[in-house]
Amino acid sequence: MSKLKVDQISSVSETGSLQLSGNVKPDFSSSNTGLVPPSGTTDQREASPMMGSIRMNTETKILEYYDGTNWLAFQTTISAESQVLAMHYKIYGGSLNTSSAGQRNYVDHPSSEITFTTKAAGTSFLLYADQCGYQAGTGSGVNVAFNFNGTMYAGQNGNNGDTWMAAVHSGISSGSFNLKKMWLVSPNLAAGASVTAYVKCGHWNGSGNHYFNYPSYSPSSTFVIKEIVGAA
């Protein structure tokens, strides 16, 4: 077996590749050093790398790999090391009456709209809604869900009444409510992807009015989105 011992191998032109062909097993034996992969910002990613390429993203401080289509973060489980790359929020008023939408139908609250572009590929998004409102002349259950880029999360149309029950229940003809909901979504988007999101609102039944935010004034409801690396 032949051995070659050198302190450093450099390319004269600073380009090219080092190829180990055949059944070769690289051995980086050391107890006090590490293997340093290529690194750079999100914008410095190679546009068309080989599938399986690995790099360190110096913005997110996370190793990434190329799956043949997108650069994805190595971390895929929720952990104490999860990092929030960006937070977007909307504090909104504006009353939405879902009575005209019919029973058991979620509709977007137009005042809750949030638009942004993703910071990295393969990230997850924590969605949080804190929605106030008032029902008049009806005893129906009410609830909220999320519209994230045209896909509904955390809600169910149809005849499952448990998904609609919230602060207002049958037998209460009028009353105020405050709904809170949190949901984690992992849509596997590319870096720089455009996102539009809403809080969706709906009621179970009843012929009265279902106001999400009050009709005569505008107290604050809140919609928050956090983009997270290291969660799925």
PyRosetta script that sets phi, psi and omega in degrees:
from pyrosetta import init, pose_from_sequence

init()
pose = pose_from_sequence("MSKLKVDQISSVSETGSLQLSGNVKPDFSSSNTGLVPPSGTTDQREASPMMGSIRMNTETKILEYYDGTNWLAFQTTISAESQVLAMHYKIYGGSLNTSSAGQRNYVDHPSSEITFTTKAAGTSFLLYADQCGYQAGTGSGVNVAFNFNGTMYAGQNGNNGDTWMAAVHSGISSGSFNLKKMWLVSPNLAAGASVTAYVKCGHWNGSGNHYFNYPSYSPSSTFVIKEIVGAA")
pose.set_psi(1, 130.7)
pose.set_omega(1, -179.2)
pose.set_phi(2, -90.8)
pose.set_psi(2, 148.3)
pose.set_omega(2, 177.6)
pose.set_phi(3, -131.7)
pose.set_psi(3, 140.9)
pose.set_omega(3, 176.3)
pose.set_phi(4, -125.4)
pose.set_psi(4, 120.9)
pose.set_omega(4, -179.7)
pose.set_phi(5, -114.0)
pose.set_psi(5, 120.2)
pose.set_omega(5, 178.8)
pose.set_phi(6, -138.4)
pose.set_psi(6, 159.3)
pose.set_omega(6, 176.2)
pose.set_phi(7, -85.6)
pose.set_psi(7, -29.4)
pose.set_omega(7, -176.7)
pose.set_phi(8, -159.5)
pose.set_psi(8, 140.0)
pose.set_omega(8, 172.0)
pose.set_phi(9, -116.0)
pose.set_psi(9, 121.8)
pose.set_omega(9, -177.6)
pose.set_phi(10, -126.0)
pose.set_psi(10, 147.4)
pose.set_omega(10, 174.1)
pose.set_phi(11, -88.4)
pose.set_psi(11, 132.9)
pose.set_omega(11, -178.7)
pose.set_phi(12, -61.8)
pose.set_psi(12, -40.7)
pose.set_omega(12, -176.7)
pose.set_phi(13, -91.5)
pose.set_psi(13, -1.3)
pose.set_omega(13, -178.0)
pose.set_phi(14, 65.3)
pose.set_psi(14, 18.1)
pose.set_omega(14, 173.1)
pose.set_phi(15, -134.5)
pose.set_psi(15, 176.8)
pose.set_omega(15, 178.4)
pose.set_phi(16, 109.0)
pose.set_psi(16, -164.8)
pose.set_omega(16, -177.4)
pose.set_phi(17, -148.6)
pose.set_psi(17, 156.1)
pose.set_omega(17, 174.0)
pose.set_phi(18, -107.9)
pose.set_psi(18, 114.8)
pose.set_omega(18, -173.3)
pose.set_phi(19, -110.6)
pose.set_psi(19, 128.5)
pose.set_omega(19, 174.3)
pose.set_phi(20, -112.5)
pose.set_psi(20, 98.9)
pose.set_omega(20, -175.0)
pose.set_phi(21, -93.7)
pose.set_psi(21, 161.3)
pose.set_omega(21, 179.7)
pose.set_phi(22, 83.5)
pose.set_psi(22, -166.9)
pose.set_omega(22, -178.1)
pose.set_phi(23, -85.2)
pose.set_psi(23, 73.9)
pose.set_omega(23, -175.3)
pose.set_phi(24, -109.1)
pose.set_psi(24, 134.3)
pose.set_omega(24, 178.4)
pose.set_phi(25, -114.6)
pose.set_psi(25, 102.4)
pose.set_omega(25, 178.3)
pose.set_phi(26, -62.3)
pose.set_psi(26, 139.3)
pose.set_omega(26, -179.3)
pose.set_phi(27, -125.0)
pose.set_psi(27, 104.0)
pose.set_omega(27, 178.9)
pose.set_phi(28, -103.8)
pose.set_psi(28, 73.4)
pose.set_omega(28, -174.0)
pose.set_phi(29, -84.6)
pose.set_psi(29, 114.8)
pose.set_omega(29, 176.2)
pose.set_phi(30, -163.6)
pose.set_psi(30, 142.5)
pose.set_omega(30, 178.7)
pose.set_phi(31, -98.0)
pose.set_psi(31, -7.7)
pose.set_omega(31, -174.5)
pose.set_phi(32, -137.8)
pose.set_psi(32, 16.5)
pose.set_omega(32, 175.4)
pose.set_phi(33, -132.8)
pose.set_psi(33, 168.6)
pose.set_omega(33, -179.8)
pose.set_phi(34, -127.2)
pose.set_psi(34, 164.5)
pose.set_omega(34, 175.6)
pose.set_phi(35, -89.0)
pose.set_psi(35, 120.7)
pose.set_omega(35, -175.3)
pose.set_phi(36, -100.6)
pose.set_psi(36, 112.5)
pose.set_omega(36, 179.2)
pose.set_phi(37, -82.1)
pose.set_psi(37, 171.1)
pose.set_omega(37, 172.8)
pose.set_phi(38, -58.5)
pose.set_psi(38, 149.9)
pose.set_omega(38, -177.5)
pose.set_phi(39, -143.1)
pose.set_psi(39, 161.7)
pose.set_omega(39, 178.2)
pose.set_phi(40, 166.8)
pose.set_psi(40, 178.3)
pose.set_omega(40, -179.8)
pose.set_phi(41, -77.3)
pose.set_psi(41, 174.4)
pose.set_omega(41, 177.5)
pose.set_phi(42, -60.4)
pose.set_psi(42, -41.4)
pose.set_omega(42, -179.2)
pose.set_phi(43, -68.0)
pose.set_psi(43, -19.8)
pose.set_omega(43, -177.7)
pose.set_phi(44, -91.3)
pose.set_psi(44, 5.4)
pose.set_omega(44, 177.3)
pose.set_phi(45, -59.9)
pose.set_psi(45, 144.3)
pose.set_omega(45, 173.7)
pose.set_phi(46, -67.1)
pose.set_psi(46, 134.8)
pose.set_omega(46, -174.5)
pose.set_phi(47, -69.3)
pose.set_psi(47, -42.0)
pose.set_omega(47, -177.1)
pose.set_phi(48, -132.3)
pose.set_psi(48, 69.6)
pose.set_omega(48, -179.1)
pose.set_phi(49, -79.7)
pose.set_psi(49, 172.5)
pose.set_omega(49, 173.1)
pose.set_phi(50, -72.8)
pose.set_psi(50, 144.1)
pose.set_omega(50, 176.5)
pose.set_phi(51, -60.1)
pose.set_psi(51, 133.4)
pose.set_omega(51, -177.0)
pose.set_phi(52, 97.6)
pose.set_psi(52, -3.6)
pose.set_omega(52, 177.7)
pose.set_phi(53, -61.4)
pose.set_psi(53, 145.1)
pose.set_omega(53, -177.6)
pose.set_phi(54, -125.9)
pose.set_psi(54, 141.1)
pose.set_omega(54, 177.5)
pose.set_phi(55, -151.8)
pose.set_psi(55, 162.6)
pose.set_omega(55, 173.5)
pose.set_phi(56, -102.2)
pose.set_psi(56, 124.1)
pose.set_omega(56, 176.1)
pose.set_phi(57, -84.5)
pose.set_psi(57, 114.6)
pose.set_omega(57, -175.7)
pose.set_phi(58, -75.1)
pose.set_psi(58, -12.1)
pose.set_omega(58, 176.2)
pose.set_phi(59, -84.1)
pose.set_psi(59, -47.8)
pose.set_omega(59, -177.5)
pose.set_phi(60, -88.6)
pose.set_psi(60, -14.2)
pose.set_omega(60, -176.6)
pose.set_phi(61, 61.1)
pose.set_psi(61, 35.1)
pose.set_omega(61, -177.8)
pose.set_phi(62, -129.6)
pose.set_psi(62, 139.2)
pose.set_omega(62, 172.4)
pose.set_phi(63, -67.0)
pose.set_psi(63, 141.7)
pose.set_omega(63, 179.5)
pose.set_phi(64, -125.7)
pose.set_psi(64, 154.6)
pose.set_omega(64, 173.4)
pose.set_phi(65, -134.3)
pose.set_psi(65, 154.2)
pose.set_omega(65, -179.0)
pose.set_phi(66, -101.0)
pose.set_psi(66, 122.9)
pose.set_omega(66, -175.6)
pose.set_phi(67, -94.8)
pose.set_psi(67, 12.1)
pose.set_omega(67, -177.6)
pose.set_phi(68, 100.6)
pose.set_psi(68, -15.4)
pose.set_omega(68, 178.5)
pose.set_phi(69, -131.1)
pose.set_psi(69, -46.5)
pose.set_omega(69, -176.1)
pose.set_phi(70, -132.4)
pose.set_psi(70, 155.9)
pose.set_omega(70, 167.1)
pose.set_phi(71, -81.5)
pose.set_psi(71, 125.9)
pose.set_omega(71, -177.8)
pose.set_phi(72, -123.6)
pose.set_psi(72, 149.0)
pose.set_omega(72, 177.9)
pose.set_phi(73, -75.9)
pose.set_psi(73, 143.7)
pose.set_omega(73, 179.8)
pose.set_phi(74, -67.6)
pose.set_psi(74, -38.3)
pose.set_omega(74, -176.8)
pose.set_phi(75, -70.7)
pose.set_psi(75, 131.5)
pose.set_omega(75, -176.8)
pose.set_phi(76, -132.0)
pose.set_psi(76, 4.2)
pose.set_omega(76, 179.4)
pose.set_phi(77, -125.0)
pose.set_psi(77, 150.9)
pose.set_omega(77, 178.7)
pose.set_phi(78, -66.4)
pose.set_psi(78, 131.0)
pose.set_omega(78, -178.4)
pose.set_phi(79, -151.3)
pose.set_psi(79, 171.9)
pose.set_omega(79, 179.1)
pose.set_phi(80, -65.6)
pose.set_psi(80, -18.4)
pose.set_omega(80, -178.7)
pose.set_phi(81, -89.1)
pose.set_psi(81, 1.2)
pose.set_omega(81, 178.1)
pose.set_phi(82, -57.1)
pose.set_psi(82, 139.5)
pose.set_omega(82, -176.7)
pose.set_phi(83, -121.0)
pose.set_psi(83, 139.2)
pose.set_omega(83, 175.0)
pose.set_phi(84, -89.0)
pose.set_psi(84, 114.5)
pose.set_omega(84, 180.0)
pose.set_phi(85, -82.0)
pose.set_psi(85, -32.5)
pose.set_omega(85, -177.6)
pose.set_phi(86, -159.8)
pose.set_psi(86, 152.3)
pose.set_omega(86, 174.7)
pose.set_phi(87, -131.5)
pose.set_psi(87, 135.2)
pose.set_omega(87, 179.0)
pose.set_phi(88, -127.3)
pose.set_psi(88, 138.7)
pose.set_omega(88, -179.9)
pose.set_phi(89, -146.5)
pose.set_psi(89, 158.4)
pose.set_omega(89, 178.4)
pose.set_phi(90, -138.8)
pose.set_psi(90, 123.9)
pose.set_omega(90, 171.2)
pose.set_phi(91, -103.3)
pose.set_psi(91, 118.6)
pose.set_omega(91, -168.2)
pose.set_phi(92, -137.5)
pose.set_psi(92, 151.7)
pose.set_omega(92, 169.8)
pose.set_phi(93, -113.3)
pose.set_psi(93, -142.9)
pose.set_omega(93, -180.0)
pose.set_phi(94, 80.5)
pose.set_psi(94, 116.9)
pose.set_omega(94, -175.0)
pose.set_phi(95, -86.4)
pose.set_psi(95, 132.3)
pose.set_omega(95, 174.3)
pose.set_phi(96, -115.8)
pose.set_psi(96, 120.2)
pose.set_omega(96, 176.8)
pose.set_phi(97, -101.2)
pose.set_psi(97, 112.9)
pose.set_omega(97, -175.5)
pose.set_phi(98, -85.4)
pose.set_psi(98, 4.6)
pose.set_omega(98, -178.7)
pose.set_phi(99, -58.1)
pose.set_psi(99, -40.7)
pose.set_omega(99, -177.5)
pose.set_phi(100, -71.2)
pose.set_psi(100, -16.5)
pose.set_omega(100, -179.8)
pose.set_phi(101, -79.9)
pose.set_psi(101, -13.0)
pose.set_omega(101, -179.4)
pose.set_phi(102, 89.4)
pose.set_psi(102, 169.6)
pose.set_omega(102, -176.7)
pose.set_phi(103, -75.6)
pose.set_psi(103, 142.2)
pose.set_omega(103, 174.9)
pose.set_phi(104, 58.3)
pose.set_psi(104, 43.0)
pose.set_omega(104, 175.2)
pose.set_phi(105, -133.2)
pose.set_psi(105, 119.8)
pose.set_omega(105, 175.3)
pose.set_phi(106, -80.7)
pose.set_psi(106, 140.5)
pose.set_omega(106, 175.2)
pose.set_phi(107, -131.2)
pose.set_psi(107, 150.4)
pose.set_omega(107, 179.0)
pose.set_phi(108, -68.3)
pose.set_psi(108, 134.7)
pose.set_omega(108, 170.6)
pose.set_phi(109, -81.4)
pose.set_psi(109, 111.9)
pose.set_omega(109, -173.0)
pose.set_phi(110, -60.9)
pose.set_psi(110, -28.5)
pose.set_omega(110, -178.1)
pose.set_phi(111, -77.9)
pose.set_psi(111, -11.0)
pose.set_omega(111, -176.3)
pose.set_phi(112, -90.7)
pose.set_psi(112, 0.5)
pose.set_omega(112, -171.7)
pose.set_phi(113, -57.1)
pose.set_psi(113, 131.7)
pose.set_omega(113, 172.2)
pose.set_phi(114, -125.8)
pose.set_psi(114, 131.2)
pose.set_omega(114, 175.5)
pose.set_phi(115, -124.9)
pose.set_psi(115, 141.7)
pose.set_omega(115, 179.0)
pose.set_phi(116, -164.3)
pose.set_psi(116, 173.9)
pose.set_omega(116, 173.3)
pose.set_phi(117, -116.8)
pose.set_psi(117, 144.1)
pose.set_omega(117, -176.6)
pose.set_phi(118, -69.7)
pose.set_psi(118, 149.2)
pose.set_omega(118, -179.6)
pose.set_phi(119, -85.8)
pose.set_psi(119, -31.4)
pose.set_omega(119, -176.3)
pose.set_phi(120, -148.4)
pose.set_psi(120, 167.0)
pose.set_omega(120, 179.6)
pose.set_phi(121, -85.2)
pose.set_psi(121, 147.3)
pose.set_omega(121, 173.3)
pose.set_phi(122, 71.1)
pose.set_psi(122, 18.0)
pose.set_omega(122, -179.5)
pose.set_phi(123, -82.4)
pose.set_psi(123, 167.4)
pose.set_omega(123, 175.6)
pose.set_phi(124, -109.8)
pose.set_psi(124, 165.2)
pose.set_omega(124, -175.8)
pose.set_phi(125, -134.4)
pose.set_psi(125, 124.0)
pose.set_omega(125, 176.4)
pose.set_phi(126, -94.0)
pose.set_psi(126, 118.8)
pose.set_omega(126, -177.5)
pose.set_phi(127, -105.6)
pose.set_psi(127, 133.9)
pose.set_omega(127, 180.0)
pose.set_phi(128, -137.8)
pose.set_psi(128, 129.5)
pose.set_omega(128, 177.5)
pose.set_phi(129, -123.5)
pose.set_psi(129, 137.4)
pose.set_omega(129, 172.7)
pose.set_phi(130, -127.4)
pose.set_psi(130, 98.7)
pose.set_omega(130, -169.4)
pose.set_phi(131, -115.1)
pose.set_psi(131, 125.7)
pose.set_omega(131, 174.8)
pose.set_phi(132, -102.1)
pose.set_psi(132, 165.1)
pose.set_omega(132, 179.5)
pose.set_phi(133, -178.9)
pose.set_psi(133, -174.2)
pose.set_omega(133, -174.8)
pose.set_phi(134, -151.4)
pose.set_psi(134, 137.3)
pose.set_omega(134, 174.7)
pose.set_phi(135, -112.8)
pose.set_psi(135, 138.1)
pose.set_omega(135, -178.3)
pose.set_phi(136, -126.5)
pose.set_psi(136, 121.7)
pose.set_omega(136, 175.0)
pose.set_phi(137, 71.9)
pose.set_psi(137, 26.1)
pose.set_omega(137, 179.1)
pose.set_phi(138, -153.2)
pose.set_psi(138, 152.7)
pose.set_omega(138, 179.2)
pose.set_phi(139, -114.9)
pose.set_psi(139, 31.8)
pose.set_omega(139, -174.3)
pose.set_phi(140, -81.3)
pose.set_psi(140, 155.6)
pose.set_omega(140, 168.6)
pose.set_phi(141, -78.0)
pose.set_psi(141, 152.6)
pose.set_omega(141, 179.3)
pose.set_phi(142, -132.9)
pose.set_psi(142, 160.7)
pose.set_omega(142, 179.7)
pose.set_phi(143, -161.4)
pose.set_psi(143, 170.1)
pose.set_omega(143, 176.9)
pose.set_phi(144, -128.4)
pose.set_psi(144, 156.1)
pose.set_omega(144, 175.5)
pose.set_phi(145, -140.6)
pose.set_psi(145, -166.7)
pose.set_omega(145, -178.8)
pose.set_phi(146, -131.9)
pose.set_psi(146, 142.3)
pose.set_omega(146, 169.2)
pose.set_phi(147, -110.2)
pose.set_psi(147, 112.2)
pose.set_omega(147, 179.6)
pose.set_phi(148, -119.4)
pose.set_psi(148, 104.2)
pose.set_omega(148, -178.5)
pose.set_phi(149, 54.3)
pose.set_psi(149, 42.5)
pose.set_omega(149, 174.6)
pose.set_phi(150, 88.0)
pose.set_psi(150, -3.5)
pose.set_omega(150, 178.0)
pose.set_phi(151, -109.6)
pose.set_psi(151, 133.3)
pose.set_omega(151, -179.7)
pose.set_phi(152, -88.2)
pose.set_psi(152, 136.1)
pose.set_omega(152, 177.3)
pose.set_phi(153, -127.5)
pose.set_psi(153, 148.6)
pose.set_omega(153, 171.2)
pose.set_phi(154, 68.2)
pose.set_psi(154, 25.8)
pose.set_omega(154, 177.4)
pose.set_phi(155, -146.9)
pose.set_psi(155, 163.2)
pose.set_omega(155, -179.2)
pose.set_phi(156, -144.1)
pose.set_psi(156, 120.3)
pose.set_omega(156, 169.4)
pose.set_phi(157, -78.1)
pose.set_psi(157, 164.6)
pose.set_omega(157, 176.4)
pose.set_phi(158, 108.1)
pose.set_psi(158, -157.9)
pose.set_omega(158, -166.6)
pose.set_phi(159, -105.1)
pose.set_psi(159, 25.9)
pose.set_omega(159, 175.9)
pose.set_phi(160, -94.9)
pose.set_psi(160, 95.5)
pose.set_omega(160, -173.6)
pose.set_phi(161, -63.8)
pose.set_psi(161, -28.4)
pose.set_omega(161, -178.1)
pose.set_phi(162, -60.1)
pose.set_psi(162, -30.9)
pose.set_omega(162, -178.8)
pose.set_phi(163, -73.0)
pose.set_psi(163, -13.0)
pose.set_omega(163, -178.3)
pose.set_phi(164, -100.7)
pose.set_psi(164, -19.1)
pose.set_omega(164, -174.4)
pose.set_phi(165, -68.0)
pose.set_psi(165, 130.0)
pose.set_omega(165, -179.4)
pose.set_phi(166, -142.4)
pose.set_psi(166, -132.8)
pose.set_omega(166, -175.1)
pose.set_phi(167, -74.7)
pose.set_psi(167, -22.6)
pose.set_omega(167, -177.9)
pose.set_phi(168, -113.1)
pose.set_psi(168, 126.6)
pose.set_omega(168, -176.2)
pose.set_phi(169, -124.8)
pose.set_psi(169, 171.2)
pose.set_omega(169, 178.4)
pose.set_phi(170, -56.0)
pose.set_psi(170, 140.9)
pose.set_omega(170, 180.0)
pose.set_phi(171, 100.3)
pose.set_psi(171, -14.7)
pose.set_omega(171, 176.6)
pose.set_phi(172, -102.3)
pose.set_psi(172, 111.4)
pose.set_omega(172, -174.0)
pose.set_phi(173, -74.6)
pose.set_psi(173, -32.1)
pose.set_omega(173, 178.8)
pose.set_phi(174, -147.0)
pose.set_psi(174, 151.4)
pose.set_omega(174, 177.4)
pose.set_phi(175, 167.4)
pose.set_psi(175, 160.0)
pose.set_omega(175, 178.4)
pose.set_phi(176, -90.4)
pose.set_psi(176, 162.2)
pose.set_omega(176, 177.7)
pose.set_phi(177, -146.5)
pose.set_psi(177, 159.1)
pose.set_omega(177, 174.8)
pose.set_phi(178, -138.6)
pose.set_psi(178, 114.3)
pose.set_omega(178, -175.3)
pose.set_phi(179, -107.8)
pose.set_psi(179, 135.4)
pose.set_omega(179, 177.1)
pose.set_phi(180, -127.4)
pose.set_psi(180, 134.1)
pose.set_omega(180, 178.9)
pose.set_phi(181, -148.3)
pose.set_psi(181, 141.5)
pose.set_omega(181, 177.9)
pose.set_phi(182, -130.0)
pose.set_psi(182, 140.6)
pose.set_omega(182, -177.7)
pose.set_phi(183, -149.1)
pose.set_psi(183, 142.1)
pose.set_omega(183, 178.1)
pose.set_phi(184, -108.5)
pose.set_psi(184, 126.4)
pose.set_omega(184, 179.2)
pose.set_phi(185, -124.0)
pose.set_psi(185, 146.9)
pose.set_omega(185, -179.8)
pose.set_phi(186, -133.3)
pose.set_psi(186, 80.4)
pose.set_omega(186, -173.1)
pose.set_phi(187, -83.1)
pose.set_psi(187, 0.1)
pose.set_omega(187, 178.4)
pose.set_phi(188, 56.9)
pose.set_psi(188, 57.0)
pose.set_omega(188, 179.3)
pose.set_phi(189, -88.4)
pose.set_psi(189, 156.1)
pose.set_omega(189, 174.9)
pose.set_phi(190, -77.9)
pose.set_psi(190, 161.5)
pose.set_omega(190, 173.4)
pose.set_phi(191, -64.5)
pose.set_psi(191, 139.6)
pose.set_omega(191, 179.9)
pose.set_phi(192, 80.2)
pose.set_psi(192, 9.9)
pose.set_omega(192, 179.8)
pose.set_phi(193, -73.9)
pose.set_psi(193, 143.9)
pose.set_omega(193, 178.2)
pose.set_phi(194, -83.3)
pose.set_psi(194, 136.6)
pose.set_omega(194, -179.3)
pose.set_phi(195, -128.8)
pose.set_psi(195, 136.6)
pose.set_omega(195, 170.9)
pose.set_phi(196, -126.4)
pose.set_psi(196, 130.6)
pose.set_omega(196, -175.6)
pose.set_phi(197, -137.6)
pose.set_psi(197, 150.8)
pose.set_omega(197, 178.4)
pose.set_phi(198, -139.0)
pose.set_psi(198, 158.6)
pose.set_omega(198, 161.8)
pose.set_phi(199, -85.2)
pose.set_psi(199, 130.6)
pose.set_omega(199, 178.2)
pose.set_phi(200, -102.0)
pose.set_psi(200, 143.2)
pose.set_omega(200, -174.9)
pose.set_phi(201, -128.5)
pose.set_psi(201, 147.7)
pose.set_omega(201, 178.4)
pose.set_phi(202, -164.7)
pose.set_psi(202, 167.7)
pose.set_omega(202, 179.8)
pose.set_phi(203, -131.1)
pose.set_psi(203, 157.6)
pose.set_omega(203, -175.4)
pose.set_phi(204, -79.2)
pose.set_psi(204, -53.4)
pose.set_omega(204, 178.5)
pose.set_phi(205, -160.2)
pose.set_psi(205, -163.7)
pose.set_omega(205, 177.8)
pose.set_phi(206, 97.6)
pose.set_psi(206, 147.5)
pose.set_omega(206, -176.0)
pose.set_phi(207, -99.2)
pose.set_psi(207, -1.2)
pose.set_omega(207, -178.8)
pose.set_phi(208, -84.3)
pose.set_psi(208, -157.8)
pose.set_omega(208, -177.3)
pose.set_phi(209, -103.7)
pose.set_psi(209, 140.2)
pose.set_omega(209, -179.3)
pose.set_phi(210, -123.1)
pose.set_psi(210, 96.1)
pose.set_omega(210, -175.0)
pose.set_phi(211, -95.6)
pose.set_psi(211, 122.3)
pose.set_omega(211, 172.3)
pose.set_phi(212, -100.0)
pose.set_psi(212, 104.9)
pose.set_omega(212, -158.4)
pose.set_phi(213, 80.4)
pose.set_psi(213, 151.5)
pose.set_omega(213, -170.2)
pose.set_phi(214, -80.9)
pose.set_psi(214, 146.9)
pose.set_omega(214, -175.6)
pose.set_phi(215, -72.3)
pose.set_psi(215, -27.8)
pose.set_omega(215, -174.2)
pose.set_phi(216, -95.5)
pose.set_psi(216, -15.5)
pose.set_omega(216, 176.8)
pose.set_phi(217, -155.9)
pose.set_psi(217, 174.5)
pose.set_omega(217, -171.5)
pose.set_phi(218, -123.6)
pose.set_psi(218, 82.5)
pose.set_omega(218, 170.1)
pose.set_phi(219, -69.0)
pose.set_psi(219, 165.9)
pose.set_omega(219, -171.8)
pose.set_phi(220, -89.0)
pose.set_psi(220, 125.9)
pose.set_omega(220, 163.2)
pose.set_phi(221, -104.6)
pose.set_psi(221, 161.6)
pose.set_omega(221, -172.4)
pose.set_phi(222, -134.0)
pose.set_psi(222, 139.3)
pose.set_omega(222, 174.2)
pose.set_phi(223, -129.0)
pose.set_psi(223, 124.8)
pose.set_omega(223, -177.3)
pose.set_phi(224, -126.0)
pose.set_psi(224, 137.1)
pose.set_omega(224, 175.0)
pose.set_phi(225, -129.3)
pose.set_psi(225, 127.0)
pose.set_omega(225, 174.8)
pose.set_phi(226, -115.6)
pose.set_psi(226, 128.9)
pose.set_omega(226, 175.0)
pose.set_phi(227, -90.9)
pose.set_psi(227, 126.3)
pose.set_omega(227, -169.3)
pose.set_phi(228, -125.8)
pose.set_psi(228, 135.6)
pose.set_omega(228, 168.4)
pose.set_phi(229, -99.9)
pose.set_psi(229, 134.3)
pose.set_omega(229, 178.8)
pose.set_phi(230, 95.9)
pose.set_psi(230, 19.3)
pose.set_omega(230, 176.9)
pose.set_phi(231, -135.7)
pose.set_psi(231, 150.5)
pose.set_omega(231, 177.8)
pose.set_phi(232, -150.0)
pose.dump_pdb("model.pdb")
